[in-house]
């Protein structure tokens, strides 16, 4: 997965696309779709102590973020490399 890191480089122990199931230390992937925008939940992920977030646009949040062109593709690449 290639992207631009904003914030501190760190580690994570899992991945989630849903803040309702996100656990502290996991990486949140903010998926985009025709009826939803995962970036709306990045602050909630930060509040839940996510390790960081994968987003498709720069966002002002106190959380390490990786900015990519396509969050769904990035999720697939993460899964392939896990």
Buried (B, 14 or more C-beta within 10 A) or exposed (E): EEBEEBEEEEEBEBBBBEBEEBEEBBBBBBBBEEEEBBBEBBBBBBBBEBBBBBBBEEBEBEBBBBBBEEBBEBBEBBEEEE
